[in-house]
Structure formats: C-alpha cells, structure tokens
Amino acid sequence: MNLKFQLFPTVAPTELQNLSNTLPASSQRIPELDHIFEKIAQGQGNSLSALECLWCVLKKEEWDQERSLNEVNSTSKQLWIEAVNNELLRYYLLRGYLRYFLENQPFVTSLIDSFNTFKNNLSDHECIADLIDAVAEINLPSRIIYSVVTKCCQWNLGKHELLKILWENTGINTVDLDEFTITVANFFDISSHNSDFKNDTDKASLDDWLVKCLNQELDIPNKQAKAVENILIGFRKEFASQYPSFIDWLKFHYQKGDRAKHLSESARRKLGELIGAVNFSDFANLIKLVAKSLPEMQGAKNNPQINQLFKRSYFWQNYSDKFSQVRIFIPSTSEGIVENNLHNQYTVLARDYRSEPTEICVFDFDLCLIVEFFRGKDSEIRLFPCDRYPSIRQMLFERNDLSIGDIRRLGGEVHDHIYLWQSNCERWLYKHGILPNSGLNVFKVDKTQEYPYNVYTGMVSNISDEQLEQRDRKLSYWQPPTCRV
C-alpha cells in the first residue's frame, strides 16, 4: 500500500519527474487513453502501469470532450468496473472522487456520475463505496455526519478504522470527524429503541460497536463524557440488560473509575439506576430459573417455595435502582439451571453438608451489604453495615471459596422471611439508610398486592390485627439460622 502513496505526486512537479525517472522506458511514454481502454476491454487491466492508472484520472475529462456521450459513459463505467480488482486504479479514482467533494478539486464529471457502477460491482463484504459515499457528503450541513455514523454502525467500524480505510484507499487523512462520537451517542439513543433493532444479533452488534466508538474517543472530559451523558439521559433502564458490554464499560470507567466527575448530577444518578437495573435483572432472572426448576406441587398443594421466591423478587424490585453491584452464589446443584442466562458472573458455593442448599445474592447498597438467602426453612436476610464490618465487601465480593455456612458465620443483623415480613423489613432497611427507588409511591409485595408508600412512614397496608398476631405467633417459633463450626 505504501507503494501507491509513493507513486502519487502530491506536492511539487519535480515529484512527477522523479517518478518518471524510476520507471522503465516502456512506461515513460505518454499513455494514450484509447490504448488503455482497449487493454481493459481485452482483459489486460491488471497490466496497466502506475502512469496509465494516473493518466485515466488526469486526462479523462479532456478525452471526454472529443467523444460521444455513449463513449464517455461506457468508458467511465469501464474504469470503475476495472477498479474493483485493480488496487492502484481504484486508489487514484477514489482519491480524485473524494477530493472533489472534500477539497473542491477538479475531477472527471463522467466518473462522478458513474460512481454507482463501482459500488454495484463490489462484493457484499466490501464497505469502501458506502463509506466514500457517506464521507463525500460530510461538508454539507452537519447532520450529514449522521450518514457516516450509520454506515460505520452497519460495518462495525469506529472512527479509527474508518480513517484507516480512507487512508489506505485514497491517501486522505484530513476528514473532519470531530463530532463523530457525539453523533454515535445520538444514533445509539434512537437505534437502541428502534423497531429495526429488535433482533438480538442487531442489539449485540450495536452494543459492541458503541463500546468500540467510546473507547476510540481520546477527548474524555469533553467528547466522550458528553456522549455518555447524552446516552444516559435518554436511555430507558428496562432496556439496560440488553446491552451488557456497554453496561460493563460504564461500570469500569464511570462507576468504579474516575470519569463520573465529568458527568452532570442527573447523568450520574441515571448511571446508578441503569447499573442497578442490570444487577436486579440478574437477581429476578435467577429467581425465575430456580422457581422453574422446583416441582410445582408439594403433595396435594402448590409448592410454597415457589411463591416465596417470587415474593423476594417483588420486594427487591422496589430497590432495583440502588444496587451498585451484585454477587450471585449458587450451590453446585443449581449450576445446570443457570448456564449462560445471567449478565453477572456467578460463583459456585463450596460444599457444605450441614446447610440446606440455597442460592444467595449479595446486594451492595454502598453503606450496607445485604445478603439474601433464597429458600429453605432457614432462609433469611442478613445486613452488614460497612462501617462495622470494614472487610465485608472484600470478603463477599472477592472470595471464591465460601460455603453457605461460611457466609452465615460472618454474622450481620438478621431479618426473617416469615409471614408478612415485607412491611417490617422495609422499616428495618430504612433505619439503616437503605431507601427504595427515588420517587416510589407504590410498594409492590407480590403479583397482586401493592400498597401506597411514603418513605417516612412506610407502606400504608390493610393488614388486620389478626394477621399481625399470626405473624407474631409464627415469628415466636423462628430462630435466626446458625451454622455449626
């Protein structure tokens, strides 16, 4: 490819002289276009010299003036068709075509008009004509950069790959892509909700392409952060789990990294909501998978464990925006039901013959960690204030050798899953500074039950005194689970 750049005189007339001095005598004769077109027609286009390829661009306009319209059009199409497989001819033609649009340089009118001949003869996997077409309009009103971004999404290109392709095929490296990343953000915001992107493959491609484009933006405080801000403000949290690569990228750079300082307060809040939504979706999905694996009936009755599991999901859905990170532990017996259905990685619990098997989720609420034991007669919720347990986050999010008993032996404050546990648990969490999603005014406890909610007074429920007595009675028989050493 470098050879082509050396062959193209770009600065001074002496370069053309130097070029001619390096060519064999047979190539130094002034080419005749008639002879060139004859060679192409006879299938000898690959034997064209560098000077002959250049001459097609420099002299075609003059040649056209002395020929019929039919000859003008047919030879121009002939050149574009030959350029599909002749790299050097392609280079000169595309360079001239693009410079005409970007730099207002003269170029053959008939070659401009017949550019689609080149595009239509390329194979399906070649993107150069699409990109040239889009970039050629870049000096029109600024909205035209949107066309370039659309083509880059179609071909999974970031701006670095785009510039590389343009340089290799035209020698031009002055295309203005200053607004590329901002436009990518606007394109993603529209396309991520567009009906054309319903297909899972399309969404996966859009997800990976977005991350690529953001990584290639070197102006982090301005261009990258602004693009992220634009996406966050318009992004709907219910779609977050469909774009795992983007969410992981946000976690790494804007949640755990130091780039959040470049975002507005509203964007930082939305970032927390999106990450929380993805983390909660794994918890809710795991609930569904575990429930589906259990027998529907237990004797002549519906399996009560299934109902209890879904009540866990409904309860924590009220806090779904607040999970800064989640860790999932499963017993080895559940590994087959999980497979690749979770966004976050899961950890298989160490064997523990003294504990009833259960799945466990750890929710990070920043000030406190919550450990939710899914099922069994010993199921419970444990709360660890981070100021009182300074190493608890490292223990629960980094250790890979924990068993059910090990986690229980860490201690923490314990809350039950006994009858009507939700209302009491909400107030317990409130006292520890764990609040439901911002603006929540209805607290859902199961599929059919929800209560008006006020953050200061809790749920306004219609629980009767008799039901409260029933809870107290059952609670009197319940003891926090312990694990023998």
C-alpha positions as CSV (number, residue, x, y, z in Angstrom):
1,M,0.0,0.0,0.0
2,N,2.9,2.4,0.7
3,L,4.0,1.9,-2.9
4,K,0.8,3.6,-4.1
5,F,1.5,6.7,-1.9
6,Q,5.0,7.0,-3.3
7,L,3.7,6.8,-6.9
8,F,1.2,9.6,-6.4
9,P,2.8,13.1,-6.8
10,T,1.2,15.3,-4.1
11,V,3.4,18.4,-3.6
12,A,5.7,19.6,-6.4
13,P,6.0,19.0,-10.2
14,T,9.5,17.6,-9.6
15,E,8.0,14.6,-7.9
16,L,6.3,13.6,-11.2
17,Q,9.8,13.9,-12.9
18,N,11.4,11.8,-10.2
19,L,8.6,9.2,-10.6
20,S,9.2,9.1,-14.4
21,N,13.0,8.6,-13.8
22,T,12.3,5.5,-11.7
23,L,10.0,3.9,-14.3
24,P,11.2,1.6,-17.2
25,A,11.5,3.2,-20.6
26,S,8.3,1.4,-21.8
27,S,6.4,3.2,-19.0
28,Q,7.7,6.6,-19.7
29,R,5.9,7.1,-23.0
30,I,2.9,9.3,-22.6
31,P,-0.1,6.9,-22.3
32,E,-3.0,7.1,-24.8
33,L,-6.4,6.6,-23.2
34,D,-7.7,4.8,-26.3
35,H,-4.9,2.2,-25.8
36,I,-5.7,2.0,-22.1
37,F,-9.4,1.4,-22.7
38,E,-8.5,-1.2,-25.3
39,K,-6.3,-3.1,-22.9
40,I,-9.1,-3.0,-20.3
41,A,-11.6,-4.3,-22.8
42,Q,-9.2,-7.2,-23.7
43,G,-9.0,-8.2,-20.0
44,Q,-5.5,-6.8,-19.6
45,G,-6.4,-4.2,-17.0
46,N,-4.0,-5.7,-14.4
47,S,-1.1,-4.9,-16.7
48,L,-1.8,-1.1,-16.5
49,S,1.2,0.8,-15.3
50,A,1.1,3.4,-12.5
51,L,1.3,6.2,-15.0
52,E,-1.5,4.7,-17.1
53,C,-3.7,4.5,-14.0
54,L,-2.9,8.1,-13.1
55,W,-3.5,9.2,-16.7
56,C,-7.1,7.9,-16.5
57,V,-7.8,10.5,-13.9
58,L,-5.7,13.4,-15.2
59,K,-6.8,13.2,-18.9
60,K,-10.3,11.6,-18.9
61,E,-12.1,15.0,-18.9
62,E,-10.2,16.2,-21.9
63,W,-10.8,12.9,-23.7
64,D,-14.5,13.0,-22.9
65,Q,-14.8,16.4,-24.7
66,E,-13.9,14.8,-28.0
67,R,-16.1,11.7,-27.7
68,S,-19.8,10.8,-28.0
69,L,-21.9,10.7,-24.8
70,N,-22.2,6.9,-25.2
71,E,-18.4,6.5,-25.4
72,V,-17.9,8.9,-22.4
73,N,-20.3,7.0,-20.2
74,S,-19.3,3.5,-21.2
75,T,-15.6,4.1,-20.7
76,S,-16.2,5.7,-17.3
77,K,-18.2,2.7,-16.2
78,Q,-15.4,0.5,-17.7
79,L,-12.8,2.2,-15.4
80,W,-14.9,1.8,-12.3
81,I,-15.5,-1.9,-13.0
82,E,-11.8,-2.4,-13.5
83,A,-11.1,-0.6,-10.3
84,V,-13.0,-3.3,-8.3
85,N,-9.9,-5.6,-8.8
86,N,-7.2,-3.1,-9.7
87,E,-6.0,-1.6,-6.4
88,L,-3.8,1.1,-8.0
89,L,-6.6,2.3,-10.4
90,R,-9.0,2.2,-7.5
91,Y,-6.7,4.3,-5.4
92,Y,-6.4,7.1,-8.0
93,L,-10.1,7.1,-8.8
94,L,-11.3,7.1,-5.2
95,R,-8.8,9.7,-4.3
96,G,-9.9,12.0,-7.1
97,Y,-13.6,11.4,-6.3
98,L,-13.2,12.1,-2.6
99,R,-11.0,15.2,-3.1
100,Y,-13.6,16.6,-5.5
101,F,-16.2,16.6,-2.6
102,L,-13.9,17.3,0.4
103,E,-11.4,19.8,-1.2
104,N,-13.3,21.1,-4.2
105,Q,-10.6,19.7,-6.5
106,P,-11.4,19.1,-10.2
107,F,-12.5,15.6,-11.1
108,V,-14.0,14.0,-14.2
109,T,-17.7,14.6,-14.4
110,S,-18.5,11.3,-16.1
111,L,-16.6,9.4,-13.4
112,I,-18.6,11.2,-10.7
113,D,-21.8,10.3,-12.4
114,S,-20.9,6.7,-12.8
115,F,-19.6,6.0,-9.3
116,N,-22.6,3.7,-8.6
117,T,-21.1,1.3,-11.2
118,F,-18.2,0.8,-8.8
119,K,-20.5,0.4,-5.8
120,N,-22.8,-2.1,-7.6
121,N,-19.9,-4.3,-8.6
122,L,-18.3,-4.7,-5.2
123,S,-18.8,-7.9,-3.2
124,D,-21.2,-7.8,-0.3
125,H,-18.4,-7.7,2.3
126,E,-16.7,-4.6,0.9
127,C,-17.6,-1.4,2.6
128,I,-15.4,1.2,0.8
129,A,-18.0,2.5,-1.6
130,D,-20.6,3.0,1.2
131,L,-18.1,4.9,3.3
132,I,-16.8,7.0,0.4
133,D,-20.4,7.9,-0.5
134,A,-21.1,9.0,3.1
135,V,-17.9,10.8,3.7
136,A,-18.2,12.7,0.3
137,E,-21.2,14.5,1.8
138,I,-19.5,15.4,5.1
139,N,-19.0,19.1,4.1
140,L,-22.7,19.5,3.6
141,P,-24.8,20.6,6.7
142,S,-23.6,19.0,9.9
143,R,-26.4,16.4,10.0
144,I,-24.6,14.6,7.2
145,I,-22.1,13.2,9.7
146,Y,-25.1,11.1,10.8
147,S,-24.9,9.2,7.5
148,V,-21.2,8.4,8.1
149,V,-22.0,7.1,11.6
150,T,-24.9,5.0,10.2
151,K,-22.5,3.3,7.7
152,C,-19.9,2.8,10.4
153,C,-22.5,1.0,12.6
154,Q,-23.5,-1.1,9.7
155,W,-19.9,-2.2,9.1
156,N,-18.9,-2.2,12.8
157,L,-16.3,0.5,12.4
158,G,-15.0,3.0,14.9
159,K,-13.6,6.3,13.6
160,H,-10.0,4.8,13.8
161,E,-11.0,2.0,11.4
162,L,-12.8,4.5,9.2
163,L,-9.8,6.8,8.9
164,K,-7.5,3.8,8.3
165,I,-9.7,2.6,5.4
166,L,-9.9,6.1,3.9
167,W,-6.1,6.5,4.1
168,E,-5.4,3.1,2.6
169,N,-7.8,3.6,-0.3
170,T,-7.4,7.3,-1.0
171,G,-4.3,8.6,0.9
172,I,-6.6,11.2,2.5
173,N,-6.3,11.7,6.3
174,T,-8.0,15.1,6.7
175,V,-11.6,14.1,7.1
176,D,-13.2,16.0,10.0
177,L,-14.7,13.5,12.5
178,D,-14.7,15.9,15.5
179,E,-18.4,15.3,16.1
180,F,-18.2,11.5,15.4
181,T,-18.6,10.2,19.0
182,I,-21.4,12.7,19.9
183,T,-23.3,11.6,16.8
184,V,-22.7,7.9,17.7
185,A,-24.4,8.6,21.0
186,N,-27.4,10.2,19.3
187,F,-27.6,7.3,16.8
188,F,-27.5,4.8,19.6
189,D,-30.2,6.6,21.6
190,I,-32.5,6.3,18.6
191,S,-31.5,2.9,17.3
192,S,-31.5,1.1,20.6
193,H,-35.3,1.7,20.8
194,N,-36.0,1.4,17.1
195,S,-38.0,-1.5,15.7
196,D,-35.3,-2.2,13.2
197,F,-33.1,-3.4,16.1
198,K,-35.5,-5.9,17.6
199,N,-33.2,-8.8,16.6
200,D,-30.8,-10.0,19.4
201,T,-27.9,-10.1,16.9
202,D,-28.5,-6.5,15.9
203,K,-28.6,-5.4,19.5
204,A,-25.4,-7.3,20.3
205,S,-23.7,-5.7,17.3
206,L,-25.0,-2.2,18.4
207,D,-23.8,-2.9,21.9
208,D,-20.2,-3.9,20.9
209,W,-20.0,-1.1,18.3
210,L,-20.9,1.6,20.8
211,V,-18.2,0.4,23.2
212,K,-15.7,0.4,20.4
213,C,-16.6,4.0,19.4
214,L,-16.4,5.3,23.0
215,N,-13.0,3.6,23.6
216,Q,-11.7,5.3,20.5
217,E,-12.6,8.8,21.7
218,L,-9.5,10.3,23.2
219,D,-11.1,13.5,24.4
220,I,-12.6,12.0,27.6
221,P,-13.6,15.2,29.6
222,N,-15.5,16.7,26.7
223,K,-16.4,14.4,23.7
224,Q,-16.6,11.0,25.5
225,A,-18.2,12.3,28.6
226,K,-20.7,14.3,26.6
227,A,-21.6,11.3,24.5
228,V,-22.1,9.2,27.7
229,E,-24.2,11.9,29.2
230,N,-26.4,12.1,26.1
231,I,-26.9,8.3,26.2
232,L,-27.6,8.2,29.9
233,I,-30.2,10.9,29.9
234,G,-32.2,9.3,27.1
235,F,-31.7,5.6,28.0
236,R,-34.5,3.6,29.5
237,K,-33.4,1.4,32.3
238,E,-35.7,-1.5,31.3
239,F,-33.5,-1.9,28.2
240,A,-30.2,-1.9,30.1
241,S,-29.8,-5.7,30.3
242,Q,-29.9,-5.9,26.5
243,Y,-26.6,-4.0,26.2
244,P,-24.3,-5.9,28.6
245,S,-21.0,-4.7,27.0
246,F,-22.0,-1.1,27.3
247,I,-23.1,-1.5,30.9
248,D,-19.9,-3.3,31.8
249,W,-17.9,-0.4,30.2
250,L,-19.9,2.1,32.2
251,K,-19.2,0.2,35.4
252,F,-15.5,0.0,34.7
253,H,-14.9,3.6,33.6
254,Y,-17.7,5.7,35.1
255,Q,-18.8,3.8,38.2
256,K,-15.5,2.4,39.5
257,G,-13.2,4.7,37.5
258,D,-12.9,8.5,38.0
259,R,-14.7,9.7,34.9
260,A,-18.1,10.2,36.6
261,K,-16.8,13.6,37.7
262,H,-17.2,14.8,34.1
263,L,-21.0,14.0,34.2
264,S,-23.8,16.1,35.5
265,E,-25.6,15.1,38.7
266,S,-28.6,13.9,36.7
267,A,-26.4,11.7,34.5
268,R,-24.6,10.2,37.5
269,R,-28.0,9.4,39.1
270,K,-29.2,7.8,35.8
271,L,-25.9,5.8,35.7
272,G,-26.7,4.3,39.1
273,E,-30.2,3.5,38.0
274,L,-29.0,1.7,34.9
275,I,-26.4,-0.4,36.7
276,G,-28.9,-1.2,39.4
277,A,-31.4,-2.3,36.9
278,V,-29.0,-4.7,35.3
279,N,-27.9,-6.0,38.6
280,F,-31.5,-6.5,39.7
281,S,-32.4,-8.2,36.4
282,D,-29.9,-11.0,37.2
283,F,-31.5,-11.4,40.7
284,A,-35.0,-11.6,39.2
285,N,-33.9,-13.9,36.4
286,L,-32.2,-16.2,38.9
287,I,-35.5,-16.3,40.9
288,K,-37.4,-17.4,37.8
289,L,-34.8,-20.1,36.9
290,V,-34.8,-21.5,40.5
291,A,-38.6,-21.4,40.7
292,K,-38.9,-23.2,37.3
293,S,-36.6,-25.9,38.5
294,L,-38.8,-26.8,41.5
295,P,-41.8,-29.1,41.3
296,E,-45.0,-27.2,41.0
297,M,-46.8,-29.4,43.6
298,Q,-45.7,-30.5,47.0
299,G,-48.0,-33.3,47.8
300,A,-51.6,-32.1,47.1
301,K,-50.7,-28.4,47.5
302,N,-48.8,-25.8,45.4
303,N,-45.2,-25.7,46.3
304,P,-44.9,-22.8,48.8
305,Q,-41.2,-22.3,48.0
306,I,-42.1,-21.0,44.5
307,N,-44.4,-18.4,45.9
308,Q,-41.8,-17.3,48.5
309,L,-39.2,-17.0,45.8
310,F,-41.3,-14.7,43.7
311,K,-42.1,-12.6,46.8
312,R,-38.4,-12.0,47.2
313,S,-38.2,-10.7,43.6
314,Y,-41.2,-8.4,44.0
315,F,-39.8,-7.0,47.3
316,W,-36.4,-6.1,45.9
317,Q,-37.8,-4.7,42.7
318,N,-38.7,-1.7,44.8
319,Y,-35.0,-1.2,45.4
320,S,-33.8,-2.1,41.9
321,D,-32.1,1.3,41.1
322,K,-30.0,1.1,44.2
323,F,-27.8,-2.0,43.7
324,S,-24.3,-0.7,42.9
325,Q,-23.1,-4.3,42.4
326,V,-24.5,-7.8,42.9
327,R,-22.8,-11.1,43.5
328,I,-24.5,-14.4,43.0
329,F,-23.7,-17.6,44.8
330,I,-25.3,-20.9,43.8
331,P,-25.0,-24.4,45.1
332,S,-23.5,-26.9,42.6
333,T,-26.9,-28.5,42.2
334,S,-28.2,-25.3,40.6
335,E,-25.4,-24.8,38.1
336,G,-27.2,-26.6,35.4
337,I,-30.2,-24.3,35.6
338,V,-28.2,-21.1,35.4
339,E,-25.8,-21.8,32.4
340,N,-25.4,-18.5,30.4
341,N,-28.6,-16.8,31.5
342,L,-27.1,-14.2,33.8
343,H,-25.2,-10.9,32.9
344,N,-23.0,-11.0,36.0
345,Q,-20.8,-14.0,36.8
346,Y,-21.9,-16.4,39.4
347,T,-19.8,-18.3,42.0
348,V,-20.4,-21.9,42.9
349,L,-20.6,-22.3,46.7
350,A,-18.2,-24.6,48.4
351,R,-19.7,-27.9,49.6
352,D,-21.5,-27.6,52.9
353,Y,-23.2,-30.8,54.1
354,R,-24.6,-29.1,57.3
355,S,-26.6,-26.4,55.5
356,E,-29.7,-26.7,53.4
357,P,-28.9,-25.9,49.7
358,T,-29.8,-22.4,48.7
359,E,-28.9,-19.7,46.2
360,I,-27.6,-16.5,47.7
361,C,-27.4,-12.9,46.4
362,V,-25.3,-10.2,47.8
363,F,-26.5,-6.6,47.2
364,D,-24.2,-3.7,47.6
365,F,-26.1,-0.6,48.8
366,D,-22.8,1.4,49.4
367,L,-23.4,2.0,53.1
368,C,-24.5,-1.6,53.7
369,L,-24.4,-5.0,52.1
370,I,-27.5,-7.2,52.1
371,V,-27.2,-11.0,51.8
372,E,-30.4,-12.6,50.6
373,F,-30.8,-16.4,51.2
374,F,-33.3,-17.6,48.7
375,R,-35.1,-20.6,50.1
376,G,-35.5,-23.3,52.6
377,K,-36.7,-23.2,56.2
378,D,-33.6,-21.3,57.2
379,S,-33.9,-18.6,54.5
380,E,-33.2,-15.1,55.8
381,I,-31.8,-11.6,55.0
382,R,-28.6,-10.5,56.6
383,L,-27.4,-6.9,56.7
384,F,-23.8,-5.8,57.2
385,P,-23.1,-2.1,57.9
386,C,-19.8,-1.5,56.2
387,D,-18.5,0.8,58.9
388,R,-19.0,-2.0,61.5
389,Y,-17.7,-4.7,59.1
390,P,-14.8,-2.9,57.3
391,S,-13.6,-6.0,55.4
392,I,-17.1,-7.4,54.5
393,R,-17.1,-6.1,50.9
394,Q,-13.8,-7.7,50.1
395,M,-14.9,-10.9,51.8
396,L,-18.2,-11.2,49.9
397,F,-17.2,-9.8,46.6
398,E,-13.7,-11.3,46.2
399,R,-13.6,-14.6,48.0
400,N,-14.3,-17.7,45.8
401,D,-14.2,-20.4,48.4
402,L,-17.1,-19.5,50.6
403,S,-19.8,-22.0,51.6
404,I,-23.3,-21.3,52.9
405,G,-22.1,-21.8,56.5
406,D,-19.1,-19.6,55.9
407,I,-21.4,-16.7,54.9
408,R,-23.6,-17.2,57.9
409,R,-20.7,-17.3,60.2
410,L,-19.8,-13.7,59.1
411,G,-22.6,-12.6,61.3
412,G,-24.6,-9.5,60.5
413,E,-28.0,-8.4,61.5
414,V,-30.7,-10.9,60.6
415,H,-34.3,-10.5,59.3
416,D,-36.8,-13.2,58.7
417,H,-38.9,-14.3,55.7
418,I,-41.8,-15.3,57.9
419,Y,-45.4,-14.4,57.0
420,L,-45.9,-10.7,56.2
421,W,-42.2,-10.0,56.5
422,Q,-42.1,-7.2,53.8
423,S,-43.6,-4.3,55.8
424,N,-41.3,-4.9,58.8
425,C,-38.3,-5.4,56.6
426,E,-38.8,-2.2,54.7
427,R,-38.7,-0.2,58.0
428,W,-35.7,-2.2,59.1
429,L,-33.8,-1.3,56.0
430,Y,-35.0,2.4,56.3
431,K,-33.3,2.6,59.7
432,H,-30.0,1.6,58.1
433,G,-30.3,4.2,55.4
434,I,-31.4,1.8,52.6
435,L,-34.3,3.5,50.8
436,P,-36.4,2.3,47.8
437,N,-36.1,3.7,44.3
438,S,-36.4,7.5,44.1
439,G,-40.0,8.7,43.7
440,L,-41.5,5.4,44.6
441,N,-45.1,5.9,45.8
442,V,-46.4,2.3,45.5
443,F,-44.7,-0.6,47.2
444,K,-45.3,-4.0,45.5
445,V,-45.1,-7.1,47.6
446,D,-46.4,-9.8,45.3
447,K,-48.1,-10.3,41.9
448,T,-51.4,-8.9,43.0
449,Q,-50.6,-6.8,46.1
450,E,-49.2,-3.3,46.3
451,Y,-49.6,-0.6,48.9
452,P,-49.3,3.2,48.9
453,Y,-45.9,4.1,50.1
454,N,-44.2,7.1,51.8
455,V,-40.5,7.0,52.6
456,Y,-41.0,8.4,56.1
457,T,-43.9,6.2,57.2
458,G,-43.5,3.1,55.1
459,M,-46.3,1.1,53.5
460,V,-49.9,2.0,54.1
461,S,-51.3,-1.5,54.3
462,N,-54.6,-3.0,55.1
463,I,-53.1,-5.8,57.3
464,S,-55.5,-6.7,60.0
465,D,-54.7,-7.1,63.7
466,E,-55.5,-10.8,63.3
467,Q,-52.8,-11.1,60.6
468,L,-50.3,-9.3,62.7
469,E,-51.0,-11.7,65.6
470,Q,-50.5,-14.6,63.2
471,R,-47.1,-13.2,62.2
472,D,-46.1,-12.7,65.8
473,R,-47.1,-16.2,66.6
474,K,-45.1,-17.7,63.7
475,L,-42.1,-15.4,64.5
476,S,-42.0,-16.7,68.1
477,Y,-41.1,-20.1,66.8
478,W,-38.4,-18.8,64.4
479,Q,-34.8,-18.5,65.3
480,P,-32.1,-16.9,63.1
481,P,-30.2,-19.7,61.3
482,T,-26.9,-20.7,62.7
483,C,-24.2,-22.9,61.4
484,R,-22.2,-25.3,63.4
485,V,-18.5,-24.8,63.5
